[in-house]
Amino acid sequence: MVRLVKTTLTTGFLIVTSVGTSYGSGWEVNNIWWDVIPNFRGSGQTICLAEQFNNEPFAAATFDVYPVHGRPGRRGTATQRDMKPRRQYRIFGWLDGTKPEPRCILTSWRTKAKRVTAPPPVPSWRQFW
């Protein structure tokens, strides 16, 4: 019986340590996750990718993006309309190597009739797949 318990524990430990959980980076507010991903799927582009995990669709989500093409040193906004739950959306894109470092921050979202200004973002715990 002791041998069975030792074997089971050893096997379980080996499985748990060999299968690492890959938690994604990024930020999250109100179950809306986003991140700036360099060289997205080998495309040569850095993109701001977002996904919302609420049960209802959002009418719009607005992001502050920096830098904006053709406007050095200036910020801009990018709005994703009709944001359905559990779908990934490309919010904005930059060429890889863009300087200064690209940034994307959720500033507000709107459900049917209610517009909400986003509080400060927190690091995300969601898995990125």
Backbone bond lengths (Angstrom), bond angles and torsions (degrees), N, CA, C in turn:
res aa  C-N    CA-C-N  psi(-1)  N-CA   C-N-CA  omega(-1)  CA-C   N-CA-C  phi
1 M - - - 1.453 - - 1.531 110.85 -
2 V 1.329 116.39 -40.29 1.464 120.70 179.48 1.531 109.82 -64.09
3 R 1.324 115.85 -40.34 1.465 120.58 179.14 1.538 110.96 -62.13
4 L 1.332 117.18 -41.24 1.467 121.99 178.42 1.529 110.73 -62.69
5 V 1.332 117.26 -43.90 1.460 121.00 179.66 1.527 109.96 -64.57
6 K 1.331 118.31 -44.33 1.467 121.41 179.32 1.533 111.20 -62.39
7 T 1.325 115.93 -43.52 1.467 120.24 179.48 1.524 110.85 -63.73
8 T 1.322 116.24 -43.60 1.464 120.36 179.90 1.528 111.11 -64.06
9 L 1.318 117.71 -45.77 1.459 120.95 178.87 1.524 112.10 -63.82
10 T 1.325 117.11 -42.26 1.466 120.74 178.89 1.521 110.90 -63.47
11 T 1.328 116.59 -45.05 1.464 120.59 179.24 1.526 110.42 -63.06
12 G 1.312 117.16 -44.27 1.464 120.97 178.39 1.522 111.69 -61.43
13 F 1.328 116.92 -42.85 1.459 120.81 178.34 1.521 111.13 -62.39
14 L 1.315 117.80 -43.87 1.463 121.13 179.48 1.524 111.95 -63.61
15 I 1.310 116.60 -39.49 1.471 119.76 178.99 1.523 110.40 -67.21
16 V 1.322 117.44 -45.88 1.460 121.11 -178.23 1.525 111.14 -63.56
17 T 1.315 118.13 -41.86 1.469 119.70 -178.26 1.517 113.06 -76.75
18 S 1.323 118.57 -22.96 1.467 119.67 -179.05 1.526 112.37 -86.33
19 V 1.308 117.77 -22.84 1.459 121.47 179.34 1.520 107.42 -104.07
20 G 1.315 116.26 92.78 1.466 120.45 -178.40 1.510 110.69 -81.40
21 T 1.299 115.60 142.44 1.450 120.61 175.16 1.515 107.99 -86.47
22 S 1.308 116.82 129.48 1.446 121.33 -178.71 1.518 109.41 -102.33
23 Y 1.314 115.52 96.37 1.453 118.94 178.10 1.511 108.79 -80.79
24 G 1.299 116.11 134.36 1.444 120.90 -178.15 1.511 111.61 -76.05
25 S 1.278 114.16 158.80 1.447 118.64 173.05 1.515 107.13 -84.79
26 G 1.276 116.51 -167.45 1.445 118.85 176.35 1.507 112.32 112.70
27 W 1.323 113.95 -171.99 1.449 122.28 -175.39 1.517 108.98 -132.70
28 E 1.328 114.96 161.95 1.455 118.69 -178.35 1.525 110.70 -151.26
29 V 1.323 114.74 138.55 1.457 122.74 173.32 1.524 106.50 -143.70
30 N 1.328 117.69 130.93 1.463 123.20 177.03 1.528 112.04 49.93
31 N 1.307 117.42 44.28 1.463 123.45 179.79 1.529 113.02 62.37
32 I 1.314 117.59 23.53 1.466 122.31 171.48 1.522 106.39 -108.75
33 W 1.320 117.05 115.99 1.458 123.09 -178.52 1.521 109.23 -102.53
34 W 1.336 116.70 143.03 1.464 120.31 173.15 1.512 109.49 -152.72
35 D 1.326 115.04 157.99 1.460 121.27 178.29 1.520 109.12 -157.86
36 V 1.316 116.38 154.59 1.460 122.86 173.07 1.527 105.94 -97.71
37 I 1.340 116.62 118.30 1.464 122.16 -173.21 1.529 110.12 -115.67
38 P 1.359 117.25 113.29 1.471 120.38 178.61 1.527 111.21 -69.69
39 N 1.316 116.37 147.81 1.469 123.88 176.32 1.534 111.36 45.61
40 F 1.309 116.21 54.08 1.458 122.18 -176.16 1.525 110.74 -57.37
41 R 1.320 115.88 116.30 1.467 124.13 179.08 1.526 112.77 49.40
42 G 1.338 115.95 37.54 1.455 121.01 176.40 1.515 114.42 71.67
43 S 1.322 117.54 21.10 1.460 121.30 -174.31 1.522 113.93 -84.68
44 G 1.337 117.74 -13.03 1.455 119.64 -174.92 1.513 111.97 80.93
45 Q 1.321 116.89 8.62 1.464 122.30 178.84 1.515 110.43 -118.95
46 T 1.319 115.31 144.05 1.453 122.34 169.45 1.519 105.22 -96.96
47 I 1.330 117.64 128.23 1.465 119.15 -177.69 1.522 111.29 -126.08
48 C 1.312 114.27 156.42 1.452 121.51 169.19 1.525 105.22 -96.14
49 L 1.321 116.43 115.70 1.460 122.71 -177.86 1.524 107.98 -109.64
50 A 1.331 117.89 136.04 1.470 121.43 -178.30 1.523 110.43 -135.48
51 E 1.322 114.41 154.01 1.463 121.76 176.77 1.525 107.07 -152.08
52 Q 1.324 116.61 140.58 1.460 118.81 177.57 1.522 109.29 -114.90
53 F 1.337 115.12 141.04 1.458 121.80 -173.16 1.522 112.69 -114.60
54 N 1.317 118.00 21.88 1.460 121.61 174.86 1.530 108.50 -83.12
55 N 1.309 117.34 163.47 1.462 120.36 -178.06 1.521 113.40 -78.39
56 E 1.316 117.48 -22.29 1.459 120.64 -178.13 1.528 110.83 -105.47
57 P 1.326 117.89 148.30 1.465 119.78 175.16 1.520 110.78 -69.06
58 F 1.315 116.05 150.64 1.464 121.19 175.96 1.513 107.91 -99.98
59 A 1.314 116.87 141.98 1.464 120.92 176.98 1.521 109.91 -68.93
60 A 1.345 116.74 -35.79 1.462 120.36 -179.98 1.522 110.01 -164.59
61 A 1.322 115.77 150.46 1.462 123.33 170.95 1.522 106.31 -132.72
62 T 1.324 116.49 128.92 1.462 121.52 -176.00 1.524 109.71 -111.14
63 F 1.327 115.38 133.74 1.458 122.69 -178.44 1.528 109.67 -120.26
64 D 1.324 116.18 142.91 1.457 123.10 171.94 1.529 105.92 -88.78
65 V 1.325 118.15 123.47 1.469 121.42 -178.48 1.528 109.58 -119.32
66 Y 1.345 114.78 147.56 1.452 120.78 -178.50 1.515 108.65 -152.63
67 P 1.265 122.31 138.65 1.459 129.55 -10.28 1.520 110.67 -80.00
68 V 1.315 115.72 162.47 1.459 121.47 179.14 1.527 108.44 -101.42
69 H 1.334 117.42 136.72 1.462 122.71 -179.01 1.521 110.90 -56.80
70 G 1.318 116.29 134.36 1.461 120.66 175.97 1.518 114.51 74.50
71 R 1.325 117.48 1.26 1.469 121.72 179.26 1.520 108.57 -134.22
72 P 1.346 117.97 70.98 1.462 120.89 -174.59 1.530 112.25 -56.34
73 G 1.325 114.74 136.33 1.452 120.75 178.03 1.513 115.12 75.23
74 R 1.327 117.80 6.72 1.464 119.96 -178.08 1.519 111.13 -113.23
75 R 1.314 113.94 149.56 1.457 121.54 176.23 1.517 109.43 -92.42
76 G 1.330 114.59 161.52 1.451 120.46 176.17 1.515 109.10 -145.16
77 T 1.314 116.36 179.18 1.464 120.35 176.04 1.519 109.05 -124.89
78 A 1.307 114.81 149.59 1.463 121.89 174.99 1.524 106.49 -131.65
79 T 1.316 116.72 129.57 1.463 121.21 -177.71 1.520 109.87 -116.95
80 Q 1.325 115.64 128.01 1.466 121.76 174.23 1.516 107.12 -100.97
81 R 1.313 116.48 116.27 1.464 120.92 -179.88 1.528 110.09 -92.83
82 D 1.323 115.93 155.58 1.462 123.23 177.54 1.534 110.97 50.44
83 M 1.307 116.30 61.80 1.465 122.83 -177.41 1.526 109.62 -87.31
84 K 1.303 115.79 102.18 1.468 121.82 -177.75 1.536 110.31 -81.18
85 P 1.335 117.47 153.92 1.464 120.65 -179.35 1.536 112.54 -64.05
86 R 1.304 114.38 144.28 1.469 124.14 172.35 1.531 114.49 57.06
87 R 1.321 116.22 37.02 1.465 122.16 173.08 1.517 107.98 -126.60
88 Q 1.318 116.11 139.82 1.457 119.45 179.22 1.520 110.15 -88.58
89 Y 1.320 115.26 139.07 1.451 122.17 -179.44 1.522 109.80 -126.49
90 R 1.329 116.06 136.14 1.459 121.02 172.82 1.519 106.93 -85.74
91 I 1.303 115.72 114.08 1.461 120.89 -175.08 1.519 111.50 -84.65
92 F 1.330 117.37 -45.55 1.461 121.91 -176.19 1.520 108.33 -157.75
93 G 1.315 117.32 155.71 1.460 120.81 -179.39 1.518 113.05 -135.90
94 W 1.328 115.40 148.83 1.456 123.67 176.27 1.519 107.97 -132.79
95 L 1.309 117.77 157.22 1.460 120.61 171.71 1.517 108.34 -70.62
96 D 1.342 117.63 144.10 1.461 120.07 176.97 1.520 109.63 -57.42
97 G 1.313 116.15 142.64 1.456 121.29 179.42 1.513 114.12 85.32
98 T 1.335 118.04 6.79 1.462 121.33 179.14 1.524 109.58 -60.89
99 K 1.319 115.42 133.39 1.462 121.63 176.29 1.509 108.21 -118.92
100 P 1.294 121.42 141.98 1.453 127.25 -7.60 1.522 111.18 -65.28
101 E 1.306 115.48 169.04 1.468 122.43 -176.69 1.535 111.22 -52.96
102 P 1.348 118.41 127.43 1.475 120.66 179.70 1.528 112.34 -60.44
103 R 1.325 114.80 142.46 1.462 121.36 177.70 1.516 109.54 -134.18
104 C 1.329 114.36 148.38 1.456 122.10 179.93 1.533 106.40 -145.12
105 I 1.331 117.29 122.70 1.466 121.14 -176.99 1.523 109.26 -135.36
106 L 1.320 115.97 129.01 1.468 121.18 176.49 1.526 108.96 -65.82
107 T 1.338 116.94 127.61 1.467 120.19 179.61 1.519 112.50 -110.00
108 S 1.347 117.52 -32.18 1.469 119.18 179.16 1.521 109.76 -163.95
109 W 1.320 115.40 165.07 1.457 121.27 174.30 1.515 107.96 -146.22
110 R 1.321 114.85 160.52 1.465 120.32 -178.04 1.516 108.87 -135.80
111 T 1.322 115.77 127.20 1.458 120.11 169.22 1.515 105.23 -88.38
112 K 1.297 119.88 -157.45 1.470 121.58 -174.62 1.525 113.12 -49.66
113 A 1.321 118.09 -56.10 1.462 119.42 -177.06 1.513 112.72 -128.12
114 K 1.317 117.77 -2.55 1.451 121.64 -173.17 1.520 110.70 -109.42
115 R 1.332 116.99 124.16 1.460 121.64 176.91 1.523 108.00 -103.78
116 V 1.343 116.59 133.54 1.456 122.23 -177.18 1.523 109.03 -123.54
117 T 1.329 116.17 132.99 1.454 120.75 173.88 1.515 107.46 -86.23
118 A 1.316 116.37 132.60 1.458 121.40 -174.39 1.527 111.77 -72.75
119 P 1.342 116.77 138.04 1.462 120.29 171.21 1.533 108.89 -75.34
120 P 1.322 118.40 176.35 1.470 119.19 178.09 1.526 111.23 -58.15
121 P 1.338 117.34 139.82 1.468 120.17 -179.19 1.517 112.36 -72.02
122 V 1.318 115.38 157.02 1.465 122.22 175.45 1.524 108.25 -121.61
123 P 1.335 117.55 151.94 1.466 119.01 177.26 1.521 111.02 -58.42
124 S 1.319 116.17 143.18 1.459 121.59 -176.45 1.522 111.64 -84.54
125 W 1.311 116.12 148.36 1.461 122.94 174.37 1.524 111.30 -107.23
126 R 1.327 117.19 -3.16 1.462 120.98 -175.16 1.511 111.92 -69.99
127 Q 1.309 115.57 151.45 1.457 121.05 174.71 1.507 109.23 -80.45
128 F 1.314 115.85 139.20 1.460 121.03 177.29 1.511 107.75 -103.48
129 W 1.295 117.41 125.72 1.466 120.33 -178.48 1.473 111.82 -124.16
